[in-house]
Amino acid sequence: MYLRPRDSADERMLLALDSALSNFSLAALFVSFTILDTAVLALASRC
């Protein structure tokens, strides 16, 4: 994705932190959708 090499350790650390945060937010989104889907299925089966 990035064409030019990163030379400073701070930029590499920030890039790794940004990647970890985006992965964490994707995982949190997936978990919340799973919980929401389970709640909707439980409500639908109750009716």
PDB file of N, CA, C and O in Angstrom:
ATOM      1  N   MET A   1       0.841  -1.198   0.000  1.00  0.00           N
ATOM      2  CA  MET A   1       0.000   0.000   0.000  1.00  0.00           C
ATOM      3  C   MET A   1       0.877   1.249   0.000  1.00  0.00           C
ATOM      4  O   MET A   1       0.614   2.203  -0.732  1.00  0.00           O
ATOM      5  N   TYR A   2       1.906   1.233   0.817  1.00  0.00           N
ATOM      6  CA  TYR A   2       2.810   2.381   0.865  1.00  0.00           C
ATOM      7  C   TYR A   2       3.985   2.121  -0.062  1.00  0.00           C
ATOM      8  O   TYR A   2       4.639   1.082   0.025  1.00  0.00           O
ATOM      9  N   LEU A   3       4.253   3.084  -0.962  1.00  0.00           N
ATOM     10  CA  LEU A   3       5.268   2.858  -1.985  1.00  0.00           C
ATOM     11  C   LEU A   3       6.664   3.133  -1.468  1.00  0.00           C
ATOM     12  O   LEU A   3       7.577   2.341  -1.702  1.00  0.00           O
ATOM     13  N   ARG A   4       6.848   4.248  -0.765  1.00  0.00           N
ATOM     14  CA  ARG A   4       8.206   4.556  -0.315  1.00  0.00           C
ATOM     15  C   ARG A   4       8.463   3.936   1.049  1.00  0.00           C
ATOM     16  O   ARG A   4       7.567   3.891   1.892  1.00  0.00           O
ATOM     17  N   PRO A   5       9.678   3.459   1.270  1.00  0.00           N
ATOM     18  CA  PRO A   5       9.987   2.808   2.551  1.00  0.00           C
ATOM     19  C   PRO A   5       9.971   3.799   3.706  1.00  0.00           C
ATOM     20  O   PRO A   5      10.356   4.959   3.562  1.00  0.00           O
ATOM     21  N   ARG A   6       9.522   3.317   4.840  1.00  0.00           N
ATOM     22  CA  ARG A   6       9.512   4.152   6.049  1.00  0.00           C
ATOM     23  C   ARG A   6      10.865   4.033   6.731  1.00  0.00           C
ATOM     24  O   ARG A   6      11.367   2.930   6.943  1.00  0.00           O
ATOM     25  N   ASP A   7      11.459   5.184   7.075  1.00  0.00           N
ATOM     26  CA  ASP A   7      12.788   5.104   7.663  1.00  0.00           C
ATOM     27  C   ASP A   7      12.783   5.352   9.168  1.00  0.00           C
ATOM     28  O   ASP A   7      13.682   4.892   9.871  1.00  0.00           O
ATOM     29  N   SER A   8      11.788   6.068   9.667  1.00  0.00           N
ATOM     30  CA  SER A   8      11.812   6.372  11.097  1.00  0.00           C
ATOM     31  C   SER A   8      10.988   5.347  11.874  1.00  0.00           C
ATOM     32  O   SER A   8       9.960   4.866  11.396  1.00  0.00           O
ATOM     33  N   ALA A   9      11.449   5.025  13.063  1.00  0.00           N
ATOM     34  CA  ALA A   9      10.767   4.027  13.896  1.00  0.00           C
ATOM     35  C   ALA A   9       9.417   4.554  14.381  1.00  0.00           C
ATOM     36  O   ALA A   9       8.481   3.779  14.580  1.00  0.00           O
ATOM     37  N   ASP A  10       9.315   5.874  14.571  1.00  0.00           N
ATOM     38  CA  ASP A  10       8.051   6.449  15.034  1.00  0.00           C
ATOM     39  C   ASP A  10       6.955   6.256  13.996  1.00  0.00           C
ATOM     40  O   ASP A  10       5.817   5.936  14.341  1.00  0.00           O
ATOM     41  N   GLU A  11       7.295   6.449  12.719  1.00  0.00           N
ATOM     42  CA  GLU A  11       6.288   6.267  11.674  1.00  0.00           C
ATOM     43  C   GLU A  11       5.869   4.807  11.577  1.00  0.00           C
ATOM     44  O   GLU A  11       4.695   4.506  11.365  1.00  0.00           O
ATOM     45  N   ARG A  12       6.838   3.895  11.733  1.00  0.00           N
ATOM     46  CA  ARG A  12       6.497   2.463  11.706  1.00  0.00           C
ATOM     47  C   ARG A  12       5.601   2.103  12.881  1.00  0.00           C
ATOM     48  O   ARG A  12       4.665   1.318  12.737  1.00  0.00           O
ATOM     49  N   MET A  13       5.893   2.687  14.059  1.00  0.00           N
ATOM     50  CA  MET A  13       5.088   2.393  15.239  1.00  0.00           C
ATOM     51  C   MET A  13       3.668   2.941  15.062  1.00  0.00           C
ATOM     52  O   MET A  13       2.693   2.274  15.409  1.00  0.00           O
ATOM     53  N   LEU A  14       3.559   4.157  14.520  1.00  0.00           N
ATOM     54  CA  LEU A  14       2.239   4.742  14.297  1.00  0.00           C
ATOM     55  C   LEU A  14       1.454   3.940  13.271  1.00  0.00           C
ATOM     56  O   LEU A  14       0.243   3.763  13.404  1.00  0.00           O
ATOM     57  N   LEU A  15       2.151   3.457  12.246  1.00  0.00           N
ATOM     58  CA  LEU A  15       1.486   2.661  11.216  1.00  0.00           C
ATOM     59  C   LEU A  15       0.978   1.346  11.801  1.00  0.00           C
ATOM     60  O   LEU A  15      -0.131   0.909  11.495  1.00  0.00           O
ATOM     61  N   ALA A  16       1.803   0.719  12.650  1.00  0.00           N
ATOM     62  CA  ALA A  16       1.387  -0.533  13.285  1.00  0.00           C
ATOM     63  C   ALA A  16       0.220  -0.291  14.234  1.00  0.00           C
ATOM     64  O   ALA A  16      -0.705  -1.100  14.309  1.00  0.00           O
ATOM     65  N   LEU A  17       0.265   0.825  14.960  1.00  0.00           N
ATOM     66  CA  LEU A  17      -0.821   1.154  15.882  1.00  0.00           C
ATOM     67  C   LEU A  17      -2.117   1.415  15.116  1.00  0.00           C
ATOM     68  O   LEU A  17      -3.191   0.986  15.537  1.00  0.00           O
ATOM     69  N   ASP A  18      -2.009   2.119  13.993  1.00  0.00           N
ATOM     70  CA  ASP A  18      -3.176   2.407  13.167  1.00  0.00           C
ATOM     71  C   ASP A  18      -3.775   1.120  12.615  1.00  0.00           C
ATOM     72  O   ASP A  18      -4.996   0.961  12.577  1.00  0.00           O
ATOM     73  N   SER A  19      -2.917   0.208  12.191  1.00  0.00           N
ATOM     74  CA  SER A  19      -3.385  -1.073  11.672  1.00  0.00           C
ATOM     75  C   SER A  19      -4.070  -1.885  12.766  1.00  0.00           C
ATOM     76  O   SER A  19      -5.109  -2.503  12.530  1.00  0.00           O
ATOM     77  N   ALA A  20      -3.486  -1.881  13.962  1.00  0.00           N
ATOM     78  CA  ALA A  20      -4.074  -2.626  15.075  1.00  0.00           C
ATOM     79  C   ALA A  20      -5.424  -2.034  15.476  1.00  0.00           C
ATOM     80  O   ALA A  20      -6.361  -2.768  15.792  1.00  0.00           O
ATOM     81  N   LEU A  21      -5.519  -0.703  15.461  1.00  0.00           N
ATOM     82  CA  LEU A  21      -6.782  -0.057  15.826  1.00  0.00           C
ATOM     83  C   LEU A  21      -7.867  -0.356  14.801  1.00  0.00           C
ATOM     84  O   LEU A  21      -9.021  -0.579  15.169  1.00  0.00           O
ATOM     85  N   SER A  22      -7.508  -0.362  13.515  1.00  0.00           N
ATOM     86  CA  SER A  22      -8.512  -0.650  12.493  1.00  0.00           C
ATOM     87  C   SER A  22      -8.950  -2.108  12.578  1.00  0.00           C
ATOM     88  O   SER A  22     -10.125  -2.416  12.377  1.00  0.00           O
ATOM     89  N   ASN A  23      -8.012  -3.007  12.875  1.00  0.00           N
ATOM     90  CA  ASN A  23      -8.374  -4.415  13.051  1.00  0.00           C
ATOM     91  C   ASN A  23      -9.284  -4.588  14.259  1.00  0.00           C
ATOM     92  O   ASN A  23     -10.237  -5.366  14.221  1.00  0.00           O
ATOM     93  N   PHE A  24      -8.984  -3.854  15.341  1.00  0.00           N
ATOM     94  CA  PHE A  24      -9.797  -3.955  16.552  1.00  0.00           C
ATOM     95  C   PHE A  24     -11.204  -3.417  16.303  1.00  0.00           C
ATOM     96  O   PHE A  24     -12.181  -3.993  16.781  1.00  0.00           O
ATOM     97  N   SER A  25     -11.315  -2.306  15.552  1.00  0.00           N
ATOM     98  CA  SER A  25     -12.636  -1.738  15.298  1.00  0.00           C
ATOM     99  C   SER A  25     -13.447  -2.657  14.384  1.00  0.00           C
ATOM    100  O   SER A  25     -14.665  -2.760  14.533  1.00  0.00           O
ATOM    101  N   LEU A  26     -12.779  -3.324  13.440  1.00  0.00           N
ATOM    102  CA  LEU A  26     -13.482  -4.291  12.595  1.00  0.00           C
ATOM    103  C   LEU A  26     -13.992  -5.463  13.426  1.00  0.00           C
ATOM    104  O   LEU A  26     -15.110  -5.936  13.226  1.00  0.00           O
ATOM    105  N   ALA A  27     -13.162  -5.927  14.362  1.00  0.00           N
ATOM    106  CA  ALA A  27     -13.573  -7.043  15.217  1.00  0.00           C
ATOM    107  C   ALA A  27     -14.732  -6.628  16.117  1.00  0.00           C
ATOM    108  O   ALA A  27     -15.670  -7.400  16.317  1.00  0.00           O
ATOM    109  N   ALA A  28     -14.674  -5.411  16.660  1.00  0.00           N
ATOM    110  CA  ALA A  28     -15.749  -4.926  17.525  1.00  0.00           C
ATOM    111  C   ALA A  28     -17.049  -4.774  16.734  1.00  0.00           C
ATOM    112  O   ALA A  28     -18.132  -5.062  17.244  1.00  0.00           O
ATOM    113  N   LEU A  29     -16.932  -4.319  15.487  1.00  0.00           N
ATOM    114  CA  LEU A  29     -18.107  -4.179  14.629  1.00  0.00           C
ATOM    115  C   LEU A  29     -18.723  -5.546  14.354  1.00  0.00           C
ATOM    116  O   LEU A  29     -19.942  -5.708  14.400  1.00  0.00           O
ATOM    117  N   PHE A  30     -17.867  -6.533  14.068  1.00  0.00           N
ATOM    118  CA  PHE A  30     -18.354  -7.886  13.796  1.00  0.00           C
ATOM    119  C   PHE A  30     -19.053  -8.473  15.015  1.00  0.00           C
ATOM    120  O   PHE A  30     -20.105  -9.099  14.893  1.00  0.00           O
ATOM    121  N   VAL A  31     -18.462  -8.267  16.199  1.00  0.00           N
ATOM    122  CA  VAL A  31     -19.050  -8.799  17.433  1.00  0.00           C
ATOM    123  C   VAL A  31     -20.392  -8.130  17.717  1.00  0.00           C
ATOM    124  O   VAL A  31     -21.346  -8.795  18.119  1.00  0.00           O
ATOM    125  N   SER A  32     -20.467  -6.811  17.508  1.00  0.00           N
ATOM    126  CA  SER A  32     -21.728  -6.119  17.784  1.00  0.00           C
ATOM    127  C   SER A  32     -22.809  -6.549  16.795  1.00  0.00           C
ATOM    128  O   SER A  32     -23.977  -6.667  17.167  1.00  0.00           O
ATOM    129  N   PHE A  33     -22.427  -6.784  15.532  1.00  0.00           N
ATOM    130  CA  PHE A  33     -23.406  -7.272  14.559  1.00  0.00           C
ATOM    131  C   PHE A  33     -23.879  -8.674  14.926  1.00  0.00           C
ATOM    132  O   PHE A  33     -25.053  -9.001  14.754  1.00  0.00           O
ATOM    133  N   THR A  34     -22.965  -9.505  15.433  1.00  0.00           N
ATOM    134  CA  THR A  34     -23.341 -10.862  15.835  1.00  0.00           C
ATOM    135  C   THR A  34     -24.313 -10.830  17.010  1.00  0.00           C
ATOM    136  O   THR A  34     -25.289 -11.580  17.036  1.00  0.00           O
ATOM    137  N   ILE A  35     -24.042  -9.958  17.984  1.00  0.00           N
ATOM    138  CA  ILE A  35     -24.929  -9.829  19.143  1.00  0.00           C
ATOM    139  C   ILE A  35     -26.299  -9.304  18.706  1.00  0.00           C
ATOM    140  O   ILE A  35     -27.334  -9.779  19.175  1.00  0.00           O
ATOM    141  N   LEU A  36     -26.291  -8.322  17.806  1.00  0.00           N
ATOM    142  CA  LEU A  36     -27.545  -7.756  17.308  1.00  0.00           C
ATOM    143  C   LEU A  36     -28.343  -8.817  16.557  1.00  0.00           C
ATOM    144  O   LEU A  36     -29.559  -8.919  16.723  1.00  0.00           O
ATOM    145  N   ASP A  37     -27.655  -9.608  15.728  1.00  0.00           N
ATOM    146  CA  ASP A  37     -28.316 -10.656  14.964  1.00  0.00           C
ATOM    147  C   ASP A  37     -28.916 -11.704  15.894  1.00  0.00           C
ATOM    148  O   ASP A  37     -30.023 -12.188  15.656  1.00  0.00           O
ATOM    149  N   THR A  38     -28.197 -12.052  16.940  1.00  0.00           N
ATOM    150  CA  THR A  38     -28.704 -13.029  17.906  1.00  0.00           C
ATOM    151  C   THR A  38     -29.944 -12.498  18.623  1.00  0.00           C
ATOM    152  O   THR A  38     -30.901 -13.237  18.853  1.00  0.00           O
ATOM    153  N   ALA A  39     -29.919 -11.212  18.972  1.00  0.00           N
ATOM    154  CA  ALA A  39     -31.070 -10.616  19.657  1.00  0.00           C
ATOM    155  C   ALA A  39     -32.282 -10.570  18.733  1.00  0.00           C
ATOM    156  O   ALA A  39     -33.405 -10.829  19.167  1.00  0.00           O
ATOM    157  N   VAL A  40     -32.061 -10.243  17.471  1.00  0.00           N
ATOM    158  CA  VAL A  40     -33.170 -10.194  16.507  1.00  0.00           C
ATOM    159  C   VAL A  40     -33.755 -11.590  16.301  1.00  0.00           C
ATOM    160  O   VAL A  40     -34.973 -11.750  16.223  1.00  0.00           O
ATOM    161  N   LEU A  41     -32.892 -12.592  16.212  1.00  0.00           N
ATOM    162  CA  LEU A  41     -33.381 -13.967  16.047  1.00  0.00           C
ATOM    163  C   LEU A  41     -34.166 -14.417  17.275  1.00  0.00           C
ATOM    164  O   LEU A  41     -35.178 -15.107  17.144  1.00  0.00           O
ATOM    165  N   ALA A  42     -33.713 -14.036  18.461  1.00  0.00           N
ATOM    166  CA  ALA A  42     -34.422 -14.419  19.679  1.00  0.00           C
ATOM    167  C   ALA A  42     -35.795 -13.748  19.739  1.00  0.00           C
ATOM    168  O   ALA A  42     -36.778 -14.370  20.141  1.00  0.00           O
ATOM    169  N   LEU A  43     -35.856 -12.482  19.341  1.00  0.00           N
ATOM    170  CA  LEU A  43     -37.142 -11.780  19.334  1.00  0.00           C
ATOM    171  C   LEU A  43     -38.074 -12.366  18.279  1.00  0.00           C
ATOM    172  O   LEU A  43     -39.278 -12.483  18.506  1.00  0.00           O
ATOM    173  N   ALA A  44     -37.518 -12.733  17.127  1.00  0.00           N
ATOM    174  CA  ALA A  44     -38.347 -13.282  16.055  1.00  0.00           C
ATOM    175  C   ALA A  44     -38.890 -14.659  16.429  1.00  0.00           C
ATOM    176  O   ALA A  44     -40.024 -14.991  16.086  1.00  0.00           O
ATOM    177  N   SER A  45     -38.094 -15.453  17.124  1.00  0.00           N
ATOM    178  CA  SER A  45     -38.559 -16.790  17.494  1.00  0.00           C
ATOM    179  C   SER A  45     -39.570 -16.720  18.636  1.00  0.00           C
ATOM    180  O   SER A  45     -40.348 -17.652  18.836  1.00  0.00           O
ATOM    181  N   ARG A  46     -39.559 -15.620  19.381  1.00  0.00           N
ATOM    182  CA  ARG A  46     -40.494 -15.479  20.496  1.00  0.00           C
ATOM    183  C   ARG A  46     -41.908 -15.176  19.991  1.00  0.00           C
ATOM    184  O   ARG A  46     -42.893 -15.581  20.607  1.00  0.00           O
ATOM    185  N   CYS A  47     -41.997 -14.467  18.876  1.00  0.00           N
ATOM    186  CA  CYS A  47     -43.312 -14.085  18.345  1.00  0.00           C
ATOM    187  C   CYS A  47     -44.047 -15.287  17.746  1.00  0.00           C
ATOM    188  O   CYS A  47     -45.167 -15.144  17.255  1.00  0.00           O
TER     189      CYS A  47
END
